[in-house]
Amino acid sequence: MLDQDFTRTNIRSALEQSYYPIVHLATHGQFSSRAEETFILTWPSEGANDYRINVNELQDLLQGRDLTGQEAIELLVLSACQTADGDDRAALGLAGVAFRAGARSTIATLWPVSDEATAAFMEQFYQQLNDVNVTKGEALRRAQEFLRQSNEYSHPFFWAPYTLIGNWL
């Protein structure tokens, strides 16, 4: 879902109606130890002010999959700025919440990231992950190495912010 299709209602509907082993959210958010101040951003519905999915709603969306008998999300990717970050009481930010909600693995970022570097990283990561013999941890390492070896993204700022929480296999 892109732009105006990326709404709370559409996300909920998609997660309830279909099984997706990988869910990738490339959106920004805010992170805090207070649940009401921790959220990801969506496109607002027409005439509504509902463009935020707070941490409790995200957890409910992800946990709802188990309640309907669907399989858990194998990998949740949060590729916007600082999705694994939070204050000292925000225990791993949204990535931690997603993991506690039942996503078996979560990839998130530790600091603000470059959109261009993230696009290159994700393309390489998914190419590597497409090989059934490559684990999530190894796909992450190879994508980081790909950026590290490039002329444009060799600085650790570009390749080091990605972290994998949960099942590395």
DSSP file (Angstrom, degrees, kcal/mol; ACC not computed):
  #  RESIDUE AA STRUCTURE BP1 BP2  ACC     N-H-->O    O-->H-N    N-H-->O    O-->H-N    TCO  KAPPA ALPHA  PHI   PSI    X-CA   Y-CA   Z-CA
    1    1 A M              0   0    0      0, 0.0     2,-0.4     0, 0.0     5,-0.0   0.000 360.0 360.0 360.0 133.4    0.0    0.0    0.0
    2    2 A L    >   -     0   0    0     41,-0.0     3,-2.6     0, 0.0     4,-0.3  -0.924 360.0 -37.3-123.8 149.1    1.3    3.4   -1.0
    3    3 A D  G >  S+     0   0    0     -2,-0.4     3,-2.1     1,-0.3    40,-0.3  -0.088 131.7  13.7  46.4-120.2    0.3    6.9   -0.1
    4    4 A Q  G 3  S+     0   0    0      1,-0.3    -1,-0.3    38,-0.1     3,-0.0   0.646 126.0  60.0 -65.8 -14.1   -3.5    7.3    0.2
    5    5 A D  G <  S+     0   0    0     -3,-2.6     2,-1.7     1,-0.2    -1,-0.3   0.648  83.9  85.9 -82.8 -15.0   -3.9    3.5    0.3
    6    6 A F    <   +     0   0    0     -3,-2.1    37,-3.7    -4,-0.3     2,-0.3  -0.555  63.5 139.2 -89.4  74.9   -1.8    3.2    3.4
    7    7 A T     >  -     0   0    0     -2,-1.7     4,-2.5    35,-0.2     5,-0.2  -0.753  67.2-111.0-114.5 162.2   -4.5    3.8    6.0
    8    8 A R  H  > S+     0   0    0     42,-0.4     4,-2.6    35,-0.3     5,-0.2   0.918 119.1  50.5 -54.9 -46.6   -5.3    2.3    9.3
    9    9 A T  H  > S+     0   0    0      1,-0.2     4,-2.5     2,-0.2    -1,-0.2   0.917 111.6  46.5 -61.7 -45.8   -8.5    0.6    7.8
   10   10 A N  H  > S+     0   0    0      2,-0.2     4,-2.6     1,-0.2    -1,-0.2   0.880 112.4  50.2 -66.6 -38.2   -6.6   -0.8    4.8
   11   11 A I  H  X S+     0   0    0     -4,-2.5     4,-2.5     2,-0.2     5,-0.2   0.955 112.5  46.7 -63.8 -49.3   -3.8   -2.2    7.0
   12   12 A R  H  X S+     0   0    0     -4,-2.6     4,-2.0    -5,-0.2    -2,-0.2   0.931 113.9  48.7 -57.7 -47.3   -6.2   -3.8    9.4
   13   13 A S  H  X S+     0   0    0     -4,-2.5     4,-2.3     1,-0.2     5,-0.2   0.922 111.5  48.8 -60.4 -46.7   -8.2   -5.3    6.5
   14   14 A A  H  X S+     0   0    0     -4,-2.6     4,-1.8     1,-0.2    -1,-0.2   0.915 113.1  46.8 -62.0 -43.6   -5.1   -6.6    4.7
   15   15 A L  H  < S+     0   0    0     -4,-2.5    -1,-0.2     1,-0.2    -2,-0.2   0.817 116.1  45.3 -70.2 -30.0   -3.7   -8.3    7.9
   16   16 A E  H  < S+     0   0    0     -4,-2.0    -1,-0.2    -5,-0.2    -2,-0.2   0.823 117.6  41.8 -80.2 -32.0   -7.1   -9.8    8.8
   17   17 A Q  H  < S+     0   0    0     -4,-2.3     2,-0.3    -5,-0.2    -2,-0.2   0.742 117.2  31.2 -91.6 -24.7   -8.0  -11.1    5.3
   18   18 A S  S  < S-     0   0    0     -4,-1.8     2,-0.6    -5,-0.2    -1,-0.1  -0.932  71.7-119.9-136.3 156.4   -4.7  -12.5    4.0
   19   19 A Y        -     0   0    0     -2,-0.3     3,-0.1    -3,-0.0    53,-0.1  -0.860  27.4-179.5 -96.1 125.0   -1.5  -14.2    5.3
   20   20 A Y        -     0   0    0     -2,-0.6    54,-0.2    51,-0.2     3,-0.1  -0.976  16.4-163.5-121.8 114.1    1.7  -12.3    4.6
   21   21 A P  S    S+     0   0    0      0, 0.0    54,-2.3     0, 0.0    53,-1.1   0.821  85.2  40.0 -66.9 -27.8    4.8  -14.0    5.9
   22   22 A I  E     -a   75   0A   0     52,-0.2     2,-0.5    51,-0.1    54,-0.2  -0.986  67.1-174.1-123.5 129.0    6.7  -10.7    5.5
   23   23 A V  E     -a   76   0A   0     52,-2.4    54,-3.1    -2,-0.4     2,-0.5  -0.990   7.3-166.6-120.8 123.5    5.2   -7.3    6.4
   24   24 A H  E     -a   77   0A   0     -2,-0.5     2,-0.6    52,-0.2    54,-0.2  -0.947   4.6-172.6-116.0 118.0    7.3   -4.3    5.4
   25   25 A L  E     -a   78   0A   0     52,-3.6    54,-1.5    -2,-0.5     2,-0.8  -0.927   5.2-179.3-111.8 108.7    6.3   -0.9    6.9
   26   26 A A        +     0   0    0     -2,-0.6     2,-0.3    52,-0.2    52,-0.1  -0.633  43.7 114.2-105.0  71.5    8.4    2.0    5.4
   27   27 A T        -     0   0    0     -2,-0.8    53,-0.4    54,-0.0     2,-0.1  -0.927  62.1-112.7-139.0 160.3    6.8    4.8    7.4
   28   28 A H        +     0   0    0     -2,-0.3    13,-2.8    52,-0.1     2,-0.3  -0.438  36.3 163.1 -91.4 167.7    7.9    7.2   10.0
   29   29 A G  E     -D   40   0B   0     11,-0.3     2,-0.4    52,-0.3    11,-0.2  -0.917  33.5-105.8-162.3-173.5    6.8    7.4   13.6
   30   30 A Q  E     -D   39   0B   0      9,-2.1     9,-2.1    -2,-0.3     2,-0.4  -0.975  27.0-152.2-130.8 145.5    7.6    8.8   17.0
   31   31 A F        +     0   0    0     -2,-0.4     2,-0.3     7,-0.2     7,-0.1  -0.964  25.8 142.3-129.6 135.2    8.9    6.8   19.9
   32   32 A S        -     0   0    0     -2,-0.4     6,-0.1     2,-0.1    -2,-0.0  -0.954  59.0-107.5-157.5 166.2    8.5    7.3   23.7
   33   33 A S  S    S+     0   0    0     -2,-0.3     2,-0.6     4,-0.1     3,-0.1   0.616 102.0  83.0 -76.6 -12.3    8.0    5.4   26.9
   34   34 A R  S >  S-     0   0    0      1,-0.1     3,-1.8     3,-0.1     4,-0.3  -0.845  76.5-146.7 -95.0 120.9    4.4    6.6   26.8
   35   35 A A  G >  S+     0   0    0     -2,-0.6     3,-1.6     1,-0.3    20,-0.8   0.856  97.2  56.8 -56.0 -40.1    2.2    4.4   24.6
   36   36 A E  G 3  S+     0   0    0      1,-0.3    -1,-0.3    18,-0.1    -3,-0.0   0.654 108.8  48.0 -69.4 -13.1    0.0    7.3   23.5
   37   37 A E  G <  S+     0   0    0     -3,-1.8     2,-0.5     1,-0.0    -1,-0.3   0.296  96.6  82.8-106.5   7.2    3.1    9.1   22.2
   38   38 A T    <   +     0   0    0     -3,-1.6    17,-2.1    -4,-0.3     2,-0.3  -0.958  60.9 130.8-115.5 119.8    4.5    6.2   20.3
   39   39 A F  E     -DE  30  54B   0     -9,-2.1    -9,-2.1    -2,-0.5     2,-0.3  -0.980  48.6-124.3-158.7 163.8    3.1    5.6   16.9
   40   40 A I  E     -DE  29  53B   0     13,-2.1    13,-2.5    -2,-0.3     2,-0.4  -0.845  36.9-116.0-109.9 157.4    3.7    5.0   13.2
   41   41 A L  E     + E   0  52B   0    -13,-2.8     2,-0.2    -2,-0.3    11,-0.2  -0.753  32.4 175.2 -99.4 139.8    2.2    7.3   10.5
   42   42 A T        -     0   0    0      9,-3.3   -35,-0.2    -2,-0.4   -38,-0.1  -0.709  44.8 -81.0-123.4 178.8   -0.4    6.4    7.9
   43   43 A W        -     0   0    0    -37,-3.7   -35,-0.3   -40,-0.3     2,-0.1  -0.723  54.6-114.5 -79.8 130.9   -2.2    8.4    5.3
   44   44 A P        -     0   0    0      0, 0.0     3,-0.1     0, 0.0     7,-0.1  -0.422  26.5-116.0 -69.0 140.6   -5.2   10.1    7.0
   45   45 A S    >   -     0   0    0      1,-0.1     3,-2.4    -2,-0.1     5,-0.2  -0.396  50.6 -77.6 -67.5 153.3   -8.7    9.0    5.9
   46   46 A E  T 3  S-     0   0    0      1,-0.3    -1,-0.1    -2,-0.1     3,-0.1  -0.321 116.2  -1.0 -58.3 125.7  -10.7   11.7    4.2
   47   47 A G  T 3  S+     0   0    0      1,-0.2     2,-0.3    -3,-0.1    -1,-0.3   0.535 114.2 106.1  74.1   6.5  -12.1   14.1    6.8
   48   48 A A    <   -     0   0    0     -3,-2.4    -1,-0.2     2,-0.0     3,-0.0  -0.809  64.4-145.3-118.8 159.4  -10.5   12.1    9.7
   49   49 A N        +     0   0    0     -2,-0.3     3,-0.2     1,-0.1    -3,-0.1  -0.393  63.9 116.2-113.6  51.7   -7.6   12.7   11.9
   50   50 A D        +     0   0    0     -5,-0.2   -42,-0.4     1,-0.2    -1,-0.1  -0.304  23.8 124.1-117.1  48.0   -6.6    9.1   12.2
   51   51 A Y        +     0   0    0     -7,-0.1    -9,-3.3   -44,-0.1     2,-0.4   0.364  57.2  79.8 -91.0   5.6   -3.2    9.0   10.6
   52   52 A R  E     -E   41   0B   0    -11,-0.2     2,-0.6    -3,-0.2   -11,-0.2  -0.937  56.0-164.7-116.1 135.6   -1.4    7.5   13.6
   53   53 A I  E     -E   40   0B   0    -13,-2.5   -13,-2.1    -2,-0.4    -2,-0.0  -0.958  25.7-147.7-110.8 109.9   -1.3    3.9   14.7
   54   54 A N  E  >  -E   39   0B   0     -2,-0.6     4,-2.6   -15,-0.2   -15,-0.3  -0.229  27.6 -98.4 -76.9 171.1   -0.1    3.9   18.3
   55   55 A V  H  > S+     0   0    0    -17,-2.1     4,-2.1   -20,-0.8     5,-0.1   0.830 122.9  51.4 -60.6 -36.1    1.9    1.2   19.8
   56   56 A N  H  > S+     0   0    0    -18,-0.2     4,-2.3   -21,-0.2    -1,-0.2   0.904 110.5  48.8 -68.7 -40.4   -1.0   -0.5   21.4
   57   57 A E  H  > S+     0   0    0      2,-0.2     4,-2.8     1,-0.2    -2,-0.2   0.906 110.3  51.5 -65.1 -41.2   -3.0   -0.6   18.1
   58   58 A L  H  X S+     0   0    0     -4,-2.6     4,-2.3     1,-0.2     5,-0.2   0.931 110.0  49.1 -61.0 -44.7    0.0   -2.0   16.3
   59   59 A Q  H  X S+     0   0    0     -4,-2.1     4,-2.6    -5,-0.2    -1,-0.2   0.913 111.8  49.2 -61.1 -42.5    0.3   -4.7   18.8
   60   60 A D  H  X S+     0   0    0     -4,-2.3     4,-2.2     2,-0.2    -2,-0.2   0.909 109.6  52.1 -62.7 -42.7   -3.5   -5.5   18.5
   61   61 A L  H  < S+     0   0    0     -4,-2.8     4,-0.5     1,-0.2    -2,-0.2   0.921 114.9  41.5 -59.2 -44.4   -3.2   -5.6   14.7
   62   62 A L  H >< S+     0   0    0     -4,-2.3     3,-0.8     1,-0.2     4,-0.5   0.881 115.3  48.7 -74.1 -38.3   -0.4   -8.1   14.8
   63   63 A Q  H >X S+     0   0    0     -4,-2.6     4,-1.3     1,-0.2     3,-1.0   0.802  97.1  72.2 -71.3 -27.9   -1.8  -10.2   17.6
   64   64 A G  H 3X S+     0   0    0     -4,-2.2     4,-1.2     1,-0.3    -1,-0.2   0.759  85.8  67.2 -58.2 -25.2   -5.2  -10.3   15.8
   65   65 A R  H <4>S+     0   0    0     -3,-0.8     5,-1.7    -4,-0.5     3,-0.3   0.902 100.8  46.9 -63.4 -40.8   -3.6  -12.7   13.3
   66   66 A D  H X45S+     0   0    0     -3,-1.0     3,-1.3    -4,-0.5    -1,-0.2   0.869 107.3  57.2 -69.3 -35.6   -3.2  -15.4   15.9
   67   67 A L  H 3<5S+     0   0    0     -4,-1.3    -1,-0.2     1,-0.3    -2,-0.2   0.771 106.0  50.0 -67.6 -25.5   -6.8  -14.9   17.2
   68   68 A T  T 3<5S-     0   0    0     -4,-1.2    -1,-0.3    -3,-0.3    -2,-0.2   0.358 120.1-107.4 -94.4   5.9   -8.2  -15.6   13.7
   69   69 A G  T < 5S+     0   0    0     -3,-1.3    -3,-0.2     1,-0.3    -2,-0.1   0.490  75.5 135.5  85.1   2.8   -6.2  -18.8   13.3
   70   70 A Q      < -     0   0    0     -5,-1.7    -1,-0.3    -6,-0.2    -2,-0.1  -0.434  61.7 -95.4 -80.9 160.4   -3.8  -17.3   10.8
   71   71 A E        -     0   0    0      1,-0.1   -51,-0.2    -2,-0.1    -1,-0.1  -0.361  43.5-101.1 -72.3 153.9   -0.1  -17.9   11.0
   72   72 A A        -     0   0    0      1,-0.1     2,-0.4   -53,-0.1    31,-0.1  -0.277  44.5 -90.3 -68.5 158.9    2.2  -15.3   12.7
   73   73 A I        -     0   0    0    -11,-0.2    31,-2.8     1,-0.2    32,-0.4  -0.596  32.3-157.4 -70.0 126.4    4.2  -12.9   10.7
   74   74 A E  S    S+     0   0    0    -53,-1.1    31,-0.4    -2,-0.4     2,-0.4   0.896  77.3  12.6 -72.9 -41.3    7.6  -14.5   10.1
   75   75 A L  E     -a   22   0A   0    -54,-2.3   -52,-2.4    29,-0.2     2,-0.5  -0.972  60.4-168.3-144.0 123.8    9.3  -11.1    9.5
   76   76 A L  E     -ab  23 106A   0     29,-2.6    31,-2.5    -2,-0.4     2,-0.5  -0.960  13.0-161.1-108.6 124.5    8.2   -7.6   10.2
   77   77 A V  E     -ab  24 107A   0    -54,-3.1   -52,-3.6    -2,-0.5     2,-0.6  -0.933  11.3-176.5-110.8 122.5   10.4   -4.9    8.6
   78   78 A L  E     +a   25   0A   0     29,-3.3    31,-0.4    -2,-0.5     5,-0.2  -0.914  10.5 171.2-115.0  99.1   10.3   -1.4    9.9
   79   79 A S        +     0   0    0    -54,-1.5   -53,-0.2    -2,-0.6     2,-0.1   0.242  39.4  97.3-103.9  15.0   12.6    0.6    7.6
   80   80 A A  S >  S-     0   0    0    -55,-0.5     3,-0.9   -53,-0.4    29,-0.4  -0.340  88.1 -51.7 -91.8-178.3   12.0    4.2    8.6
   81   81 A C  T 3  S-     0   0    0      1,-0.2   -52,-0.3    32,-0.1    -1,-0.2  -0.253 111.0 -17.5 -59.6 130.5   14.1    6.2   11.0
   82   82 A Q  T >  S+     0   0    0     29,-0.8     3,-0.8     1,-0.1    -1,-0.2   0.766  73.1 156.3  51.5  42.1   14.9    4.9   14.4
   83   83 A T  T <  S+     0   0    0     -3,-0.9    12,-1.6    -5,-0.2    11,-0.4   0.613  77.6  43.9 -76.6 -10.4   12.2    2.2   14.6
   84   84 A A  T 3  S+     0   0    0     25,-2.9    -1,-0.2    10,-0.2    26,-0.2   0.393 101.1  92.8-105.6   0.9   14.2    0.2   17.1
   85   85 A D    <   +     0   0    0     -3,-0.8     9,-0.3    24,-0.5     2,-0.3  -0.456  41.4 138.8 -93.1 163.7   15.1    3.2   19.2
   86   86 A G        -     0   0    0     -2,-0.1     6,-0.1     7,-0.1   -54,-0.1  -0.945  53.7 -70.0 179.4 177.1   13.3    4.7   22.1
   87   87 A D    >   -     0   0    0     -2,-0.3     3,-2.2     1,-0.1     6,-0.2  -0.189  66.0 -82.5 -76.4-179.0   14.1    6.3   25.5
   88   88 A D  T 3  S+     0   0    0      1,-0.3     3,-0.2     2,-0.1    -1,-0.1   0.622 133.1  44.1 -65.4 -10.5   15.4    4.1   28.3
   89   89 A R  T 3  S+     0   0    0      1,-0.1    -1,-0.3     2,-0.0   -57,-0.1   0.373  93.1  80.5-108.9   2.1   11.9    3.0   29.2
   90   90 A A  S X  S-     0   0    0     -3,-2.2     3,-2.3   -59,-0.1     6,-0.2   0.194  82.0-149.6 -96.2  16.3   10.7    2.3   25.6
   91   91 A A  T 3  S-     0   0    0      1,-0.3    -3,-0.1    -3,-0.2    -6,-0.1   0.625  72.1 -23.8  14.0  83.9   12.4   -1.1   25.5
   92   92 A L  T >> S-     0   0    0     -5,-0.2     4,-1.8    -8,-0.1     3,-0.7   0.591  95.2-122.5  70.2  15.7   13.3   -1.5   21.8
   93   93 A G  H <> S-     0   0    0     -3,-2.3     4,-1.5     1,-0.2     3,-0.3  -0.082  70.9 -20.8  57.0-149.3   10.7    0.9   20.5
   94   94 A L  H 3> S+     0   0    0    -11,-0.4     4,-2.8    -9,-0.3    -1,-0.2   0.807 135.2  62.5 -66.3 -30.1    8.1   -0.3   18.0
   95   95 A A  H <> S+     0   0    0    -12,-1.6     4,-2.2    -3,-0.7    -1,-0.2   0.908 104.1  48.1 -62.8 -40.7   10.3   -3.2   17.0
   96   96 A G  H  X S+     0   0    0     -4,-1.8     4,-2.6    -3,-0.3    -1,-0.2   0.894 111.6  49.8 -64.7 -40.7   10.2   -4.6   20.5
   97   97 A V  H  X S+     0   0    0     -4,-1.5     4,-1.9     2,-0.2    -2,-0.2   0.928 110.3  50.5 -63.2 -45.4    6.4   -4.2   20.6
   98   98 A A  H  <>S+     0   0    0     -4,-2.8     5,-2.0     1,-0.2     4,-0.4   0.909 111.5  48.5 -60.0 -42.1    6.1   -6.0   17.2
   99   99 A F  H ><5S+     0   0    0     -4,-2.2     3,-1.4     1,-0.2    -1,-0.2   0.934 111.8  48.3 -64.1 -46.1    8.2   -8.8   18.5
  100  100 A R  H 3<5S+     0   0    0     -4,-2.6    -1,-0.2     1,-0.3    -2,-0.2   0.790 105.3  61.4 -64.3 -26.7    6.2   -9.1   21.7
  101  101 A A  T 3<5S-     0   0    0     -4,-1.9    -1,-0.3    -5,-0.2    -2,-0.2   0.564 130.7 -86.4 -79.2  -7.9    3.0   -9.1   19.6
  102  102 A G  T < 5S+     0   0    0     -3,-1.4     2,-0.4    -4,-0.4    -3,-0.2   0.382  79.3 139.0 123.0  -6.1    4.0  -12.2   17.8
  103  103 A A      < -     0   0    0     -5,-2.0    -1,-0.4     1,-0.2   -29,-0.2  -0.588  47.1-144.9 -67.6 127.7    6.1  -11.3   14.8
  104  104 A R  S    S+     0   0    0    -31,-2.8    63,-2.3    -2,-0.4     2,-0.3   0.829  78.8  11.1 -67.5 -31.7    8.8  -14.0   14.9
  105  105 A S  E     - C   0 166A   0    -31,-0.4   -29,-2.6   -32,-0.4     2,-0.4  -0.992  65.3-164.4-145.1 149.6   11.5  -11.5   13.7
  106  106 A T  E     -bC  76 165A   0     59,-2.4    59,-3.1    -2,-0.3     2,-0.5  -0.998   5.9-159.6-136.9 132.5   11.7   -7.8   13.2
  107  107 A I  E     +bC  77 164A   0    -31,-2.5   -29,-3.3    -2,-0.4     2,-0.3  -0.951  28.8 158.1-107.2 131.7   14.2   -5.7   11.3
  108  108 A A  E     - C   0 163A   0     55,-2.1    55,-2.8    -2,-0.5     2,-0.3  -0.870  36.6-106.8-144.1 174.5   14.4   -2.1   12.4
  109  109 A T  E     - C   0 162A   0    -31,-0.4   -25,-2.9   -29,-0.4   -24,-0.5  -0.841   8.2-155.3-113.1 147.4   16.7    0.9   12.3
  110  110 A L  S    S+     0   0    0     51,-1.7    52,-0.1    -2,-0.3    -1,-0.1   0.613  77.8   9.3 -96.1 -15.4   18.6    2.4   15.2
  111  111 A W  S    S-     0   0    0     50,-0.1   -29,-0.8   -31,-0.1   -28,-0.2  -0.956 102.2 -57.2-154.0 169.6   19.0    5.9   13.9
  112  112 A P        -     0   0    0      0, 0.0     2,-0.3     0, 0.0    -2,-0.1  -0.250  60.9-153.3 -54.1 137.7   17.7    8.1   11.0
  113  113 A V        -     0   0    0    -34,-0.1     2,-0.4    -4,-0.1   -32,-0.1  -0.773  17.5-106.4-118.1 158.7   18.5    6.5    7.7
  114  114 A S     >  -     0   0    0     -2,-0.3     4,-2.7    43,-0.2     5,-0.2  -0.688  22.3-142.9 -79.7 129.7   19.1    7.6    4.1
  115  115 A D  H  > S+     0   0    0     -2,-0.4     4,-2.2     1,-0.2    -1,-0.1   0.908 101.5  48.2 -59.6 -42.2   16.1    6.9    1.9
  116  116 A E  H  > S+     0   0    0      2,-0.2     4,-2.1     1,-0.2    -1,-0.2   0.926 113.6  45.4 -66.8 -44.9   18.5    6.0   -1.0
  117  117 A A  H  > S+     0   0    0      1,-0.2     4,-2.9     2,-0.2    -1,-0.2   0.894 112.2  52.6 -65.5 -38.9   20.7    3.8    1.0
  118  118 A T  H  X S+     0   0    0     -4,-2.7     4,-3.1     2,-0.2     5,-0.2   0.902 107.5  51.6 -64.1 -40.4   17.7    2.1    2.6
  119  119 A A  H  X S+     0   0    0     -4,-2.2     4,-2.2     2,-0.2    -1,-0.2   0.932 113.3  44.4 -60.9 -45.2   16.3    1.4   -0.9
  120  120 A A  H  X S+     0   0    0     -4,-2.1     4,-2.1     2,-0.2    -2,-0.2   0.908 114.7  49.7 -65.1 -41.7   19.6   -0.2   -2.0
  121  121 A F  H  X S+     0   0    0     -4,-2.9     4,-3.0     2,-0.2    -2,-0.2   0.945 112.2  46.5 -61.0 -49.8   19.8   -2.1    1.3
  122  122 A M  H  X S+     0   0    0     -4,-3.1     4,-2.7     2,-0.2     5,-0.3   0.879 110.0  53.3 -65.2 -38.7   16.3   -3.5    1.1
  123  123 A E  H  X S+     0   0    0     -4,-2.2     4,-1.8    -5,-0.2    -1,-0.2   0.943 114.5  42.1 -59.8 -46.4   16.6   -4.5   -2.5
  124  124 A Q  H  X S+     0   0    0     -4,-2.1     4,-2.4     2,-0.2    -2,-0.2   0.909 113.1  53.5 -67.0 -42.3   19.8   -6.5   -1.6
  125  125 A F  H  X S+     0   0    0     -4,-3.0     4,-2.7     1,-0.2    -2,-0.2   0.937 111.3  44.8 -58.5 -49.1   18.3   -7.9    1.6
  126  126 A Y  H  X S+     0   0    0     -4,-2.7     4,-1.3     2,-0.2    -1,-0.2   0.844 110.7  54.5 -68.7 -32.8   15.2   -9.3   -0.2
  127  127 A Q  H  < S+     0   0    0     -4,-1.8     4,-0.4    -5,-0.3     3,-0.3   0.942 113.1  43.0 -61.5 -46.1   17.4  -10.7   -3.1
  128  128 A Q  H >< S+     0   0    0     -4,-2.4     3,-1.6     1,-0.2     6,-0.2   0.908 111.5  54.0 -66.0 -42.2   19.4  -12.5   -0.5
  129  129 A L  H 3< S+     0   0    0     -4,-2.7    -1,-0.2     1,-0.3    -2,-0.2   0.735  94.1  71.4 -66.6 -22.3   16.4  -13.6    1.5
  130  130 A N  T 3< S+     0   0    0     -4,-1.3     2,-0.6    -3,-0.3    -1,-0.3   0.727  79.5  86.9 -65.4 -22.2   14.9  -15.1   -1.7
  131  131 A D  S X  S-     0   0    0     -3,-1.6     3,-2.2    -4,-0.4     8,-0.1  -0.726  75.0-148.7 -80.9 116.9   17.5  -17.9   -1.5
  132  132 A V  T 3  S+     0   0    0     -2,-0.6    -1,-0.1     1,-0.3    -3,-0.1   0.683  95.5  59.9 -62.8 -17.6   16.0  -20.6    0.8
  133  133 A N  T 3  S+     0   0    0      2,-0.1     2,-0.5    -3,-0.0    -1,-0.3   0.462  90.1  84.5 -88.5  -1.6   19.5  -21.5    2.0
  134  134 A V  S <  S-     0   0    0     -3,-2.2     2,-0.0    -6,-0.2    35,-0.0  -0.894  71.9-142.4-107.3 125.6   20.2  -18.0    3.4
  135  135 A T     >  -     0   0    0     -2,-0.5     4,-2.7     1,-0.1    34,-0.2  -0.293  27.3-107.9 -76.2 166.6   18.9  -17.1    6.9
  136  136 A K  H  > S+     0   0    0     32,-0.3     4,-2.4     1,-0.2    33,-0.2   0.907 121.8  51.6 -60.4 -42.0   17.5  -13.8    7.8
  137  137 A G  H  > S+     0   0    0     31,-2.8     4,-2.3     1,-0.2    -1,-0.2   0.904 112.0  45.3 -62.4 -41.8   20.6  -13.0    9.8
  138  138 A E  H  > S+     0   0    0     30,-0.4     4,-2.8     2,-0.2    -2,-0.2   0.885 111.2  52.6 -70.7 -38.7   22.9  -13.9    6.8
  139  139 A A  H  X S+     0   0    0     -4,-2.7     4,-2.3     2,-0.2    -2,-0.2   0.906 110.8  48.8 -61.9 -40.8   20.7  -11.9    4.4
  140  140 A L  H  X S+     0   0    0     -4,-2.4     4,-2.4     2,-0.2    -2,-0.2   0.939 112.0  48.1 -62.4 -47.7   21.0   -8.9    6.7
  141  141 A R  H  X S+     0   0    0     -4,-2.3     4,-2.6     1,-0.2    -2,-0.2   0.911 112.4  48.7 -60.6 -43.5   24.8   -9.3    6.9
  142  142 A R  H  X S+     0   0    0     -4,-2.8     4,-2.4     2,-0.2    -1,-0.2   0.886 110.9  49.9 -66.3 -38.8   25.1   -9.7    3.2
  143  143 A A  H  X S+     0   0    0     -4,-2.3     4,-2.0     2,-0.2    -1,-0.2   0.900 112.0  48.5 -66.3 -39.4   23.0   -6.6    2.5
  144  144 A Q  H  X S+     0   0    0     -4,-2.4     4,-2.7     2,-0.2    -2,-0.2   0.919 111.9  49.1 -64.1 -43.0   25.1   -4.6    5.0
  145  145 A E  H  X S+     0   0    0     -4,-2.6     4,-2.3     2,-0.2    -2,-0.2   0.886 106.4  57.2 -63.9 -38.6   28.3   -5.9    3.3
  146  146 A F  H  X S+     0   0    0     -4,-2.4     4,-0.6     1,-0.2    -1,-0.2   0.936 112.1  41.0 -56.9 -48.2   26.9   -4.9   -0.1
  147  147 A L  H >< S+     0   0    0     -4,-2.0     3,-1.0     1,-0.2     6,-0.4   0.912 112.4  55.5 -66.6 -41.2   26.4   -1.3    1.1
  148  148 A R  H 3< S+     0   0    0     -4,-2.7    -2,-0.2     1,-0.3    -1,-0.2   0.849 108.4  48.4 -60.2 -35.1   29.8   -1.3    3.0
  149  149 A Q  H 3< S+     0   0    0     -4,-2.3    -1,-0.3    -5,-0.2    -2,-0.2   0.592  94.3  96.0 -82.4 -11.3   31.6   -2.3   -0.3
  150  150 A S  S << S-     0   0    0     -3,-1.0     4,-0.3    -4,-0.6    -3,-0.0  -0.416  75.1-133.1 -78.2 155.7   29.9    0.4   -2.3
  151  151 A N  S    S+     0   0    0      1,-0.2     3,-0.5     2,-0.1     4,-0.1   0.888 104.2  44.9 -71.2 -39.2   31.6    3.7   -3.0
  152  152 A E  S    S+     0   0    0      1,-0.2     3,-0.2     2,-0.1    -1,-0.2   0.821 123.5  29.4 -78.0 -32.8   28.5    5.7   -2.1
  153  153 A Y  S    S+     0   0    0     -6,-0.4    -1,-0.2    -7,-0.1     6,-0.2  -0.019  78.2 115.9-121.5  29.9   27.3    4.0    1.1
  154  154 A S        +     0   0    0     -3,-0.5    -1,-0.1    -4,-0.3    -2,-0.1   0.712  50.6  97.2 -75.7 -20.0   30.6    2.6    2.7
  155  155 A H  S >> S-     0   0    0     -3,-0.2     3,-2.0    -4,-0.1     4,-1.0  -0.462  85.1-121.0 -68.9 140.6   30.3    4.8    5.8
  156  156 A P  H 3> S+     0   0    0      0, 0.0     4,-2.6     0, 0.0    -1,-0.1   0.746 107.1  75.1 -55.4 -24.8   28.8    2.9    8.8
  157  157 A F  H 34 S+     0   0    0      1,-0.2   -43,-0.2     2,-0.2   -46,-0.1   0.866 102.7  40.5 -52.8 -35.7   26.0    5.6    8.9
  158  158 A F  H <4 S+     0   0    0     -3,-2.0    -1,-0.2     1,-0.1   -44,-0.1   0.856 127.5  25.5 -85.2 -37.6   24.5    3.9    5.8
  159  159 A W  H  < S+     0   0    0     -4,-1.0     3,-0.4    -6,-0.2    -2,-0.2   0.655 111.3  62.6-105.9 -16.5   24.9    0.2    6.5
  160  160 A A  S  < S+     0   0    0     -4,-2.6    -3,-0.1    -5,-0.2    -1,-0.1   0.610  78.5  79.3 -90.3 -11.5   25.1   -0.2   10.3
  161  161 A P  S    S+     0   0    0      0, 0.0   -51,-1.7     0, 0.0     2,-0.4   0.649  70.2  98.8 -75.2  -9.8   21.7    1.0   11.6
  162  162 A Y  E     -C  109   0A   0     -3,-0.4     2,-0.4   -53,-0.2   -53,-0.2  -0.596  49.9-179.7 -83.9 131.5   19.8   -2.2   10.7
  163  163 A T  E     -C  108   0A   0    -55,-2.8   -55,-2.1    -2,-0.4     2,-0.5  -0.963  19.8-143.7-130.2 147.5   19.1   -4.6   13.5
  164  164 A L  E     -C  107   0A   0     -2,-0.4     2,-0.4   -57,-0.2   -57,-0.2  -0.952  16.2-168.7-113.7 122.8   17.4   -8.0   13.6
  165  165 A I  E     +C  106   0A   0    -59,-3.1   -59,-2.4    -2,-0.5     2,-0.4  -0.924  54.1   2.1-112.0 132.6   15.4   -8.9   16.7
  166  166 A G  E    S+C  105   0A   0     -2,-0.4     2,-0.5   -61,-0.2   -61,-0.2  -0.771 113.4  22.9 102.6-141.7   14.1  -12.4   17.3
  167  167 A N        -     0   0    0    -63,-2.3    -2,-0.1    -2,-0.4   -31,-0.1  -0.517  53.2-172.4 -71.9 116.6   14.6  -15.4   15.1
  168  168 A W              0   0    0     -2,-0.5   -31,-2.8     1,-0.2   -30,-0.4   0.572 360.0 360.0 -85.2 -10.0   17.7  -15.0   13.0
  169  169 A L              0   0    0    -34,-0.2    -1,-0.2   -33,-0.2    -2,-0.1   0.477 360.0 360.0 -83.3 360.0   17.0  -18.2   11.0
